[in-house]
Amino acid sequence: MIVATGRVVVTSAVDIVAKYRNLSDSEQILYIMASSSSQGGIQQLLAAEQEAQHIVNAARSAKLARLKQAKDEAEKEIAEYRAHVELEFQKKVAASSGDSGANVKRLEQETEAKIHHLKTEASRISQDVVEMLLRHVTTVRN
C-alpha cells in the first residue's frame, strides 16, 4: 500500500508498525487518514468481491437449473416419441396379423377349390385314360 506522502510502502502488519514509528507527527496524521480511507476502500472492495461472488453463484445456480430443465424436457420428448413409435408399430403388427389370418383363410379356400377341381377332372377323364392304356398295351406293332 502506498501512503499519502508517497514515501512509505507497506507490505505487512510488522512493516506498518515500524514505518509508523519512524514518521513525524504530521506524517503520522496523514498516514492515519490514508489508512482509514484505504481501509474503507478495502472494505468496499471486499464487499464488491462478495457481491460479485454472490452474482456468480446465482448465475451458476440458474445455469444448472436451466440445464436440468432442458434435460427433463428432452427426456419427456424422448418418452413421448418412443410411445408414439411403439403405438405405430403395434398398429402395424395388429394389421399384418389380421391380414395374415385372412391370407391363411383365403389360401385354404383356394387350395380346397384346386383339389376339388383336380378330383373332378380326374374322375371325368379316368375312363378315357384307362381305355387309352388298354389300347396301347394290347396293340402289337410290327
Stockholm file with secondary structure:
# STOCKHOLM 1.0

chainA/1-142         MIVATGRVVVTSAVDIVAKYRNLSDSEQILYIMASSSSQGGIQQLLAAEQEAQHIVNAARSAKLARLKQAKDEAEKEIAEYRAHVELEFQKKVAASSGDSGANVKRLEQETEAKIHHLKTEASRISQDVVEMLLRHVTTVRN
#=GR chainA/1-142 SS CBCTTSSCBCCSHHHHHHHHHHSCHHHHHHHHHHHHHHHHHHHHHHHHHHHHHHHHHHHHHHHHHHHHHHHHHHHHHHHHHHHHHHHHHHHHHHHHHHHHHHHHHHHHHHHHHHHHHHHHHHHHHHHHHHHHHHHHHHCCCC
#=GC SS_cons         CBCTTSSCBCCSHHHHHHHHHHSCHHHHHHHHHHHHHHHHHHHHHHHHHHHHHHHHHHHHHHHHHHHHHHHHHHHHHHHHHHHHHHHHHHHHHHHHHHHHHHHHHHHHHHHHHHHHHHHHHHHHHHHHHHHHHHHHHHCCCC
//
